[in-house]
Amino acid sequence: MPFFAYKARDTRGQLLQGILEAADTGAVADQLMGTGATPVEITPTRAPAGDGQGLWARLTEKKVTPLDVQLFSRQMYTLLKSGVPIMRGLAGLQESAISPAFGKVIGDLRESLDAGRELSAAMRRHPAVFNNFYLSMVRVGEMTGRLDEVMLRLFDHLEFDRDMRGRVKSALRYPMFVVIAMVIAMFIVNMFVIPQFVKVFESFHAELPLMTRILVATSNFTVHYWYVLLGAAVAAGLALRGWVRTEEGRLRWDQWKLRIPIAGKIIHKATMARFARSFALSSKSGVPIVQALTVVSQTVDNAYLSQQVDRMRDGVERGESILRTSVTAGIFTPIVLQMIAVGEESGSLDDLMDEIAQMYEREVDYELKTLAAQIEPILIAFLGVMVLILALGIFLPMWNLGQAALHPKA
C-alpha cells in the first residue's frame, strides 16, 4: 500500500506530523479521526527510509506480533501503577525487549516523547504495531489521567482477542486438513489408480458403464492436462486474492463467510464477542458513543459486520437510539437486543455489553467443543459419495469382466 505524509491537530490544537500506510487519503483521514485527531493536510510520499540494515536483514527480521503488544501493555500498566516515570520505564522495556523489532519501536517512542509528542501521537507513527482501537484507548487514558487502567484493560482485551482467534483457528484446522487430504487422494486416484484399471478394461474390449466412462475421461484429462488444471487453480487463487483485496470483494467475501454451514456461526459469534468487548472497553474509558462505534468498527475483522457497525454509528449521529440502530443492523439475536434495551434504559450499557461478550464467548466455546461432532456427519457423507462413485465406476465393470472374457469382441 502507498504511504502518506499527514499533518493533523489533536484535541488540544497541537500539530501532529507523521507517515501512515493506507489504501488512500480517505483511509488515512479515517485513521486520524478514529484517534481524535483532525486532519489538516495529507499528501502522498515515499516509504520511510530504513535504519541502515541490509536487505537480507530486513527481510529475515522477525516482525512485531500481537503478543509483543499485549505484554507491552501489561508491563506499562505495572510500571505506571508503581509510579515509575514513563521515560525510564520505556528505557527499561527497550533494554529487556526480546523482539529486536519491537525494541526499535520502543526506542522510537522514547525519541518521540523526548521531542515533546504525547504517547498516542508517538504510537501513531507505527500503524502496523498499534491499531486505531489501541491508539484511541491510549488517547483516552492520557486525557483522563488513567493511562494505567487503560493499559490493563487493553491487556485483557488483547488476551481475549488472541485466545478467541486461536481457538477458532484450532477448531477449523481439522476439517480443513480432512478436505485437503480428500483432494490429494482424488488427485492420486485420477493420476495413478484409474489409468491402471483402464488398461485392464481395454484388454477385454468390454463396454464400460457411463460412470466408468466419466471417471476414465476425467482421469485422461488429469493425466494429459494436469498443467492446465494447475495453472487454472493458481490463476483462480490469484484472481480470488486480488478480488478479495478490493473493497467490494472483501465485503462480499466476508458476508459469504458468515453463511458457511457450522463455521459461519462460529465466525459471527466470535466477531460479535470482540465487538461487544471493544465497545464495553471504549464506553468504560469515557469514549463518546459515536467515536466508540467508529473505533470499534475498525477492530471488527469482517468487512460486512464492520459496515453494519458503521451504519449503527450513522444512526446514532442522526439521533436514533442504540436499540433502534441495533435492530436495523440485523446482526444481533433477539436476546442480545433485549439486553441492549435494558442497558440503554438503565444507563449501564457498558456493563450489559460485557455480559453480551461473555454470552457470545460461552456460545463460541460450546460451538467449538461440539464442532467435531457437527462436522463428522458431513465428512462421512462426503466420503461415502466418493466411495460410491469409485465403486460404481471401477468395481462394477470388474464384476462383468468374466462375461467380457467369455464373449470378447472381434
FIFI-402712 format. One line per 10 residues: number of its first residue (from 1); for each residue z, x, y of N, C-alpha, C. Coordinates in steps of 0.1 Angstrom, whole numbers. Example, Ala and Ser with C-alpha at 12.3 -4.5 7.8 and 13.67 -1.06 7.14 Angstrom:
FIFI-402712
1	78/132/-57/78/123/-45/78/132/-33 | 71/128/-22/71/137/-11/79/129/0
//
This chain:
FIFI-402712
1	0/8/-12/0/0/0/0/9/13 | -5/3/24/-6/12/36/8/13/42 | 9/22/52/22/24/59/20/20/73 | 31/15/79/30/10/93/42/16/101 | 39/21/113/50/26/122/54/14/130 | 67/12/132/72/0/139/82/4/150 | 83/-5/159/94/-4/169/99/-18/170 | 113/-19/170/119/-32/170/132/-31/177 | 138/-43/181/151/-43/188/160/-51/179 | 173/-45/177/183/-52/169/190/-62/178
11	200/-69/173/207/-79/180/214/-75/192 | 216/-62/193/223/-56/205/213/-51/215 | 200/-52/212/189/-47/221/186/-33/219 | 192/-26/209/189/-12/207/175/-10/201 | 168/0/205/154/3/199/155/9/186 | 148/4/176/147/9/163/133/14/160 | 131/25/154/118/30/150/118/36/136 | 107/35/130/106/40/116/92/37/110 | 91/39/97/78/37/90/82/29/78 | 74/18/75/76/10/64/63/9/56
21	64/7/43/52/5/34/51/-10/31 | 40/-16/34/39/-31/32/24/-34/30 | 21/-47/27/7/-51/25/0/-52/38 | 7/-57/48/0/-59/61/11/-59/72 | 7/-61/85/16/-61/96/26/-73/95 | 21/-85/89/29/-96/88/41/-94/78 | 38/-86/67/49/-83/58/59/-74/64 | 54/-65/73/64/-56/80/73/-64/89 | 66/-74/96/74/-82/105/84/-91/98 | 80/-96/86/90/-104/78/102/-95/73
31	99/-82/70/110/-74/65/119/-71/77 | 114/-69/89/123/-66/100/131/-78/104 | 124/-90/105/131/-102/109/142/-106/98 | 139/-102/85/149/-105/75/161/-98/76 | 161/-86/84/173/-79/86/179/-81/100 | 174/-91/107/179/-94/120/173/-87/132 | 162/-79/129/156/-71/140/143/-79/145 | 140/-77/158/129/-83/164/118/-73/166 | 106/-75/159/95/-65/160/90/-65/175 | 87/-53/179/81/-51/193/67/-45/191
41	65/-36/182/52/-30/180/51/-25/166 | 39/-29/159/36/-25/146/22/-19/145 | 21/-7/141/8/-1/141/6/7/128 | -7/7/123/-9/14/110/-7/29/112 | -3/36/102/0/50/103/-2/57/89 | -1/70/88/-2/77/76/11/77/68 | 11/80/56/23/81/48/32/93/54 | 45/91/54/53/102/59/51/115/51 | 52/126/59/50/139/53/60/142/42 | 56/150/33/66/154/22/76/164/27
51	84/168/18/95/177/21/93/191/17 | 80/195/15/77/208/11/76/210/-4 | 78/200/-12/77/201/-26/63/202/-30 | 60/208/-41/47/209/-47/43/195/-53 | 30/193/-55/25/181/-60/32/177/-74 | 33/187/-83/38/185/-96/53/181/-95 | 60/187/-86/75/184/-85/76/170/-80 | 68/166/-70/69/152/-65/65/142/-76 | 55/145/-85/51/136/-95/61/134/-106 | 68/145/-109/78/145/-120/92/142/-116
61	94/141/-103/108/138/-98/112/124/-102 | 124/123/-107/129/110/-111/132/101/-99 | 127/89/-100/128/80/-88/142/74/-88 | 146/69/-76/159/62/-75/159/49/-82 | 169/47/-90/170/35/-99/180/25/-92 | 179/12/-96/189/2/-92/203/6/-95 | 205/13/-106/218/17/-110/224/27/-100 | 215/36/-94/220/45/-84/225/38/-72 | 217/28/-68/221/20/-56/234/12/-59 | 236/7/-71/248/0/-75/260/9/-74
71	259/21/-80/270/30/-80/273/34/-66 | 263/36/-58/265/40/-44/273/29/-36 | 270/16/-39/277/5/-33/292/6/-36 | 295/8/-49/309/9/-53/316/20/-47 | 309/32/-47/316/44/-41/318/42/-26 | 309/35/-19/310/33/-5/322/23/-2 | 323/13/-11/335/4/-9/348/12/-11 | 349/20/-21/361/28/-23/364/37/-11 | 354/44/-6/356/53/5/360/45/18 | 353/35/21/356/27/33/370/20/32
81	373/15/20/386/9/18/397/19/20 | 395/31/16/405/41/17/406/47/31 | 398/43/40/398/48/54/391/61/56 | 383/66/46/375/78/48/364/76/58 | 362/85/68/351/83/77/338/83/70 | 329/75/75/316/73/68/308/86/66 | 308/94/77/300/107/76/306/116/65 | 319/117/65/325/126/55/323/120/41 | 324/107/40/321/100/27/307/103/22 | 297/101/31/283/104/27/281/118/23
91	288/127/30/286/142/27/291/144/12 | 302/138/9/307/139/-5/298/133/-15 | 293/121/-12/284/115/-21/271/123/-23 | 266/129/-12/254/137/-13/256/149/-22 | 267/155/-21/270/167/-29/272/164/-44 | 278/152/-47/280/148/-61/270/139/-67 | 259/137/-59/248/128/-64/242/134/-77 | 241/126/-87/234/130/-100/219/131/-98 | 214/121/-91/200/120/-89/196/128/-77 | 187/138/-78/183/146/-66/175/137/-56
101	168/127/-61/160/119/-52/170/110/-44 | 180/105/-50/190/97/-42/198/106/-33 | 201/118/-37/208/128/-29/200/130/-16 | 187/131/-16/179/132/-4/180/120/4 | 180/108/-2/182/96/6/195/96/14 | 206/100/7/219/100/14/218/111/25 | 212/122/22/210/132/33/203/126/45 | 193/118/43/185/112/54/194/102/61 | 203/95/54/212/85/60/221/93/69 | 226/104/65/235/112/74/228/117/86
111	216/121/85/209/126/97/206/115/106 | 203/103/101/201/91/110/213/87/117 | 225/87/110/237/84/116/241/94/127 | 238/107/124/240/117/134/232/115/147 | 220/109/145/211/106/156/215/94/164 | 226/87/159/230/75/166/226/62/161 | 219/62/149/215/50/143/226/43/136 | 225/30/134/235/23/126/231/25/111 | 240/22/102/238/24/88/226/15/83 | 226/3/87/215/-6/83/201/-1/88
121	201/4/100/188/10/106/184/22/98 | 194/30/94/191/42/86/186/39/72 | 192/28/66/187/24/53/173/18/54 | 170/12/65/157/6/66/145/16/65 | 148/28/67/138/39/65/134/41/51 | 141/35/41/139/36/27/138/23/20 | 126/16/23/125/2/18/123/2/2 | 119/13/-3/118/13/-18/131/14/-25 | 142/18/-17/155/20/-23/164/8/-20 | 164/4/-7/172/-7/-2/163/-19/2
131	164/-30/-6/156/-41/-3/161/-49/9 | 154/-59/13/157/-67/25/171/-74/24 | 174/-78/12/187/-85/10/198/-75/12 | 197/-63/6/207/-53/8/209/-49/22 | 198/-48/30/198/-44/44/205/-55/52 | 202/-67/49/208/-78/57/223/-79/54 | 227/-77/42/241/-77/39/249/-66/46 | 243/-54/46/249/-43/53/250/-46/68 | 239/-52/74/239/-55/88/250/-65/91 | 252/-75/82/263/-84/85/276/-78/84
141	278/-68/75/291/-61/74/293/-53/86 | 283/-47/92/285/-39/104/289/-49/116 | 283/-60/117/285/-69/128/299/-76/127 | 304/-78/115/317/-85/113/328/-75/111 | 325/-62/109/336/-52/107/341/-53/93 | 334/-59/83/338/-60/69/328/-53/60 | 324/-41/64/314/-34/56/319/-31/42 | 332/-28/41/338/-25/27/337/-37/18 | 340/-49/23/339/-61/15/325/-64/11 | 316/-62/20/302/-64/17/297/-55/6
151	301/-42/7/297/-33/-3/302/-37/-17 | 314/-42/-18/319/-46/-30/312/-58/-36 | 308/-67/-27/300/-79/-31/286/-75/-35 | 281/-65/-28/267/-60/-32/268/-54/-46 | 279/-46/-49/280/-40/-62/281/-51/-73 | 289/-61/-71/290/-72/-81/276/-79/-82 | 269/-81/-71/256/-88/-72/246/-79/-79 | 246/-66/-77/236/-58/-84/240/-56/-98 | 253/-57/-102/257/-56/-116/252/-69/-123 | 254/-80/-117/249/-93/-123/234/-93/-124
161	227/-88/-114/212/-89/-114/207/-79/-125 | 213/-67/-126/209/-58/-137/212/-63/-151 | 223/-69/-152/227/-75/-165/218/-86/-169 | 215/-95/-160/206/-106/-163/192/-102/-167 | 186/-92/-159/173/-87/-162/173/-80/-176 | 183/-73/-178/184/-66/-191/184/-75/-203 | 192/-86/-202/194/-95/-213/181/-103/-215 | 174/-106/-204/161/-113/-206/151/-104/-213 | 150/-92/-208/140/-83/-214/143/-80/-229 | 156/-79/-232/160/-76/-246/157/-88/-255
171	159/-100/-249/156/-112/-257/141/-114/-260 | 133/-110/-250/118/-112/-252/112/-100/-259 | 119/-90/-262/114/-78/-268/109/-81/-283 | 118/-88/-290/115/-91/-304/102/-100/-306 | 101/-111/-299/89/-119/-301/76/-111/-296 | 77/-103/-286/66/-95/-281/62/-85/-292 | 72/-79/-299/69/-69/-309/62/-76/-321 | 67/-88/-324/61/-95/-336/46/-99/-333 | 44/-104/-321/30/-108/-317/21/-95/-317 | 25/-84/-311/17/-72/-311/14/-67/-326
181	25/-68/-334/23/-64/-348/12/-73/-355 | 12/-86/-352/2/-96/-358/-12/-92/-353 | -13/-89/-340/-26/-85/-335/-31/-72/-342 | -23/-62/-344/-27/-50/-351/-31/-53/-365 | -23/-61/-372/-26/-65/-385/-39/-72/-387 | -42/-81/-377/-55/-88/-378/-67/-78/-375 | -65/-68/-367/-75/-58/-364/-77/-49/-377 | -67/-45/-384/-68/-37/-396/-75/-45/-406 | -72/-58/-408/-78/-66/-418/-93/-67/-415 | -97/-70/-402/-111/-71/-399/-118/-58/-401
191	-112/-47/-398/-119/-34/-398/-120/-28/-412 | -110/-30/-420/-110/-22/-433/-109/-31/-446 | -102/-43/-445/-100/-51/-457/-112/-59/-460 | -116/-67/-450/-127/-77/-453/-140/-70/-457 | -144/-58/-450/-156/-52/-455/-156/-48/-469 | -144/-45/-475/-144/-41/-490/-147/-54/-498 | -142/-65/-494/-144/-78/-501/-159/-82/-500 | -165/-79/-488/-179/-82/-486/-188/-75/-496 | -185/-63/-499/-193/-55/-509/-192/-62/-523 | -180/-67/-526/-178/-74/-539/-186/-87/-540
201	-186/-95/-529/-193/-107/-528/-208/-105/-529 | -213/-95/-522/-227/-92/-522/-232/-87/-535 | -224/-81/-543/-228/-76/-556/-231/-87/-566 | -224/-99/-564/-226/-110/-573/-236/-120/-567 | -241/-118/-555/-250/-127/-548/-245/-141/-548 | -232/-142/-545/-225/-156/-545/-227/-162/-532 | -228/-176/-532/-229/-183/-520/-215/-185/-514 | -213/-180/-502/-199/-179/-497/-196/-192/-489 | -183/-196/-490/-179/-208/-482/-180/-205/-467 | -179/-216/-459/-180/-215/-445/-169/-206/-439
211	-157/-207/-443/-146/-199/-438/-148/-185/-441 | -153/-182/-453/-156/-168/-456/-167/-162/-447 | -178/-170/-445/-188/-165/-436/-184/-162/-422 | -174/-171/-417/-169/-169/-404/-161/-156/-404 | -153/-153/-414/-145/-141/-414/-154/-129/-415 | -164/-130/-424/-174/-119/-425/-181/-115/-412 | -185/-126/-405/-192/-124/-393/-183/-118/-382 | -170/-123/-382/-161/-117/-373/-158/-102/-376 | -157/-99/-389/-154/-85/-393/-166/-76/-390 | -178/-81/-392/-190/-73/-389/-191/-70/-374
221	-188/-80/-366/-188/-78/-352/-178/-68/-348 | -166/-69/-354/-155/-60/-350/-158/-45/-354 | -164/-44/-366/-168/-31/-371/-179/-24/-363 | -189/-32/-359/-201/-26/-353/-199/-26/-337 | -191/-35/-332/-190/-36/-317/-175/-35/-313 | -168/-26/-320/-153/-25/-316/-152/-20/-302 | -161/-11/-298/-160/-5/-285/-163/-16/-274 | -171/-26/-277/-173/-37/-268/-160/-45/-266 | -154/-48/-278/-141/-55/-277/-130/-47/-269 | -130/-34/-272/-120/-26/-265/-123/-26/-250
231	-136/-24/-246/-139/-24/-232/-137/-37/-226 | -139/-48/-233/-137/-62/-227/-122/-64/-225 | -114/-59/-235/-99/-61/-234/-94/-53/-222 | -99/-40/-220/-94/-32/-209/-99/-38/-196 | -112/-43/-195/-117/-49/-183/-109/-61/-180 | -106/-69/-190/-98/-82/-188/-84/-78/-182 | -78/-68/-188/-65/-64/-184/-65/-59/-169 | -75/-51/-166/-76/-46/-152/-79/-57/-142 | -87/-67/-147/-90/-78/-138/-78/-87/-136 | -71/-89/-147/-58/-97/-146/-48/-90/-137
241	-47/-77/-138/-38/-70/-130/-42/-70/-115 | -54/-69/-112/-59/-70/-99/-57/-84/-93 | -60/-94/-101/-58/-108/-97/-43/-111/-94 | -34/-106/-102/-20/-109/-101/-15/-102/-88 | -21/-91/-84/-17/-84/-72/-21/-91/-59 | -30/-101/-60/-34/-109/-48/-23/-120/-46 | -22/-125/-34/-12/-135/-31/-14/-147/-39 | -26/-152/-40/-29/-164/-47/-27/-162/-62 | -31/-150/-67/-30/-147/-81/-15/-146/-86 | -7/-139/-77/7/-138/-81/14/-151/-81
251	10/-160/-71/16/-174/-71/13/-181/-84 | 0/-181/-88/-4/-189/-100/2/-183/-112 | 2/-169/-113/8/-163/-125/23/-166/-127 | 30/-165/-116/45/-168/-117/47/-182/-120 | 39/-191/-115/40/-205/-118/37/-208/-132 | 27/-201/-138/24/-203/-152/35/-197/-161 | 41/-186/-157/52/-180/-165/63/-190/-167 | 66/-199/-157/77/-209/-158/73/-220/-168 | 61/-221/-172/56/-231/-181/55/-226/-195 | 58/-214/-198/57/-208/-211/68/-215/-220
261	64/-220/-232/74/-226/-240/86/-216/-243 | 98/-221/-242/110/-214/-245/113/-203/-235 | 104/-193/-234/106/-182/-224/106/-187/-210 | 98/-197/-207/97/-202/-193/111/-207/-188 | 118/-214/-197/131/-219/-193/141/-208/-190 | 140/-198/-198/149/-186/-196/146/-179/-182 | 133/-177/-180/129/-171/-167/134/-179/-155 | 132/-192/-156/135/-201/-145/150/-201/-142 | 158/-202/-153/172/-203/-151/178/-190/-146 | 173/-179/-152/178/-166/-147/174/-163/-133
271	163/-167/-128/159/-166/-114/167/-174/-105 | 170/-187/-109/178/-195/-101/192/-191/-101 | 197/-184/-111/211/-179/-111/212/-168/-100 | 201/-159/-100/201/-149/-90/200/-155/-76 | 192/-166/-74/191/-172/-61/205/-178/-57 | 212/-184/-66/225/-190/-62/235/-179/-59 | 235/-168/-66/244/-157/-64/241/-151/-50 | 228/-149/-47/224/-143/-34/228/-152/-23 | 225/-165/-24/228/-175/-14/243/-175/-11 | 251/-176/-22/266/-176/-20/271/-164/-13
281	266/-152/-17/270/-140/-11/266/-140/4 | 254/-144/7/250/-144/21/259/-154/29 | 261/-166/24/269/-176/31/284/-171/33 | 290/-165/23/303/-160/24/304/-148/34 | 293/-141/36/293/-130/45/291/-134/59 | 289/-147/62/287/-152/75/272/-152/80 | 263/-151/71/249/-152/75/245/-166/77 | 238/-170/88/234/-184/91/225/-188/79 | 225/-201/77/217/-207/65/203/-204/66 | 196/-205/77/182/-203/79/179/-188/75
291	187/-179/81/184/-165/78/188/-161/64 | 198/-168/58/202/-166/44/190/-170/35 | 184/-181/37/173/-186/29/161/-176/31 | 159/-171/43/148/-162/45/150/-149/36 | 162/-144/37/165/-132/29/165/-134/14 | 171/-145/10/173/-148/-4/159/-150/-10 | 150/-157/-3/136/-159/-8/129/-146/-12 | 133/-135/-5/127/-122/-7/133/-115/-19 | 145/-120/-24/151/-114/-35/147/-121/-48 | 141/-133/-47/137/-140/-59/124/-134/-64
301	123/-128/-76/112/-121/-81/102/-130/-87 | 100/-142/-82/90/-151/-87/83/-158/-74 | 70/-155/-73/64/-159/-60/64/-175/-59 | 63/-182/-70/63/-197/-68/77/-202/-64 | 88/-197/-70/101/-201/-66/104/-196/-52 | 100/-184/-49/102/-179/-35/95/-188/-25 | 83/-193/-28/76/-202/-19/84/-215/-17 | 90/-220/-28/98/-232/-27/111/-230/-18 | 117/-218/-19/128/-215/-11/124/-214/4 | 112/-208/6/107/-208/20/105/-222/25
311	101/-231/17/99/-245/22/113/-251/24 | 123/-248/17/136/-252/20/141/-247/33 | 138/-235/36/142/-229/49/135/-236/60 | 122/-239/59/114/-246/69/120/-260/71 | 124/-267/60/130/-280/62/144/-279/69 | 152/-269/66/164/-268/74/162/-265/88 | 152/-257/91/148/-255/105/144/-267/113 | 138/-277/105/134/-289/111/146/-299/113 | 158/-295/108/170/-303/109/173/-311/97 | 166/-309/85/169/-316/73/181/-310/66
321	188/-317/58/199/-312/51/195/-303/39 | 205/-295/34/202/-287/23/198/-295/11 | 205/-307/9/203/-315/-2/189/-321/-2 | 184/-325/9/171/-331/10/160/-321/7 | 162/-309/13/152/-298/11/152/-294/-4 | 164/-294/-10/165/-290/-24/158/-300/-33 | 160/-313/-30/153/-323/-38/137/-322/-36 | 133/-319/-24/119/-318/-22/113/-305/-29 | 121/-295/-30/116/-283/-36/113/-285/-51 | 121/-294/-58/118/-297/-72/121/-286/-81
331	130/-277/-78/133/-266/-87/147/-266/-93 | 155/-277/-89/169/-278/-93/170/-290/-102 | 180/-289/-112/182/-300/-121/191/-311/-113 | 192/-323/-118/200/-333/-112/215/-329/-110 | 220/-322/-120/234/-318/-119/236/-308/-108 | 227/-299/-106/228/-289/-96/227/-296/-82 | 218/-306/-81/216/-313/-69/229/-321/-65 | 236/-326/-75/249/-333/-72/259/-323/-67 | 259/-311/-73/269/-301/-68/265/-296/-54 | 252/-295/-51/248/-291/-37/252/-302/-27
341	251/-315/-31/255/-326/-23/270/-326/-20 | 278/-323/-30/293/-322/-29/296/-310/-20 | 290/-299/-22/293/-287/-14/289/-289/0 | 278/-295/3/274/-297/17/283/-307/24 | 287/-317/17/296/-328/22/309/-322/25 | 315/-314/16/328/-308/18/329/-295/26 | 317/-290/29/317/-277/37/320/-265/29 | 319/-266/16/322/-255/7/309/-251/-2 | 298/-251/5/285/-249/-2/285/-235/-9 | 292/-225/-2/291/-212/-8/299/-211/-22
351	310/-218/-22/318/-219/-35/310/-226/-46 | 304/-237/-41/296/-245/-51/284/-237/-56 | 278/-229/-47/267/-220/-52/271/-210/-62 | 284/-205/-60/289/-196/-70/290/-203/-84 | 295/-216/-84/297/-223/-96/283/-227/-102 | 273/-229/-93/259/-232/-98/254/-219/-105 | 257/-207/-99/252/-195/-105/259/-193/-119 | 272/-196/-120/279/-194/-132/273/-204/-143 | 270/-216/-139/264/-226/-148/251/-221/-153 | 242/-216/-144/229/-211/-149/231/-199/-158
361	241/-191/-155/244/-179/-163/248/-183/-178 | 256/-194/-178/260/-199/-192/248/-204/-199 | 240/-211/-192/228/-217/-199/218/-206/-203 | 217/-196/-195/208/-184/-199/214/-177/-211 | 227/-175/-211/234/-169/-222/232/-177/-235 | 233/-190/-234/231/-198/-246/216/-197/-251 | 207/-198/-241/193/-197/-245/190/-184/-251 | 196/-173/-246/193/-160/-252/199/-159/-266 | 210/-165/-268/217/-164/-281/209/-172/-292 | 203/-183/-288/195/-191/-297/180/-189/-296
371	176/-178/-289/162/-175/-288/155/-173/-301 | 162/-164/-309/156/-161/-322/154/-173/-331 | 164/-182/-331/163/-194/-339/152/-204/-333 | 149/-203/-320/139/-212/-315/125/-206/-317 | 124/-193/-317/111/-187/-319/106/-186/-334 | 116/-185/-343/112/-183/-357/103/-193/-362 | 105/-206/-360/96/-216/-365/81/-214/-360 | 80/-210/-347/67/-208/-341/60/-196/-348 | 68/-185/-350/62/-173/-356/58/-176/-371 | 67/-184/-378/64/-187/-392/51/-196/-393
381	50/-205/-383/38/-214/-383/26/-206/-381 | 27/-196/-371/15/-188/-368/12/-179/-380 | 22/-173/-387/19/-165/-398/13/-174/-410 | 18/-186/-411/12/-195/-421/-2/-198/-419 | -6/-200/-406/-20/-203/-403/-29/-190/-406 | -24/-178/-403/-31/-166/-406/-33/-165/-421 | -22/-167/-429/-23/-165/-443/-33/-176/-449 | -32/-188/-444/-41/-199/-449/-56/-195/-446 | -59/-190/-434/-73/-186/-431/-77/-175/-440 | -69/-165/-442/-73/-154/-451/-74/-159/-466
391	-65/-168/-470/-66/-173/-484/-79/-181/-486 | -82/-189/-476/-94/-197/-478/-107/-189/-476 | -106/-178/-468/-118/-170/-466/-120/-159/-476 | -110/-154/-482/-111/-143/-491/-109/-146/-505 | -97/-153/-508/-94/-155/-522/-101/-167/-528 | -105/-177/-520/-112/-188/-525/-125/-184/-532 | -133/-176/-525/-146/-171/-532/-143/-163/-545 | -132/-156/-545/-129/-148/-557/-126/-157/-569 | -121/-169/-567/-119/-178/-578/-132/-183/-584 | -143/-182/-576/-156/-186/-581/-165/-174/-586
401	-159/-162/-585/-167/-150/-589/-171/-151/-604 | -163/-157/-612/-166/-158/-626/-178/-166/-628 | -179/-177/-622/-190/-186/-622/-203/-179/-617 | -201/-172/-605/-212/-165/-599/-217/-154/-608 | -208/-148/-616/-213/-137/-625/-221/-142/-637 | -217/-155/-642/-224/-161/-653/-237/-166/-649 | -239/-170/-636/-251/-176/-632/-256/-168/-620 | -260/-156/-621/-264/-148/-610/-278/-152/-605 | -280/-151/-592/-293/-155/-587/-304/-144/-589 | -316/-148/-591/-327/-139/-594/-330/-131/-581
//
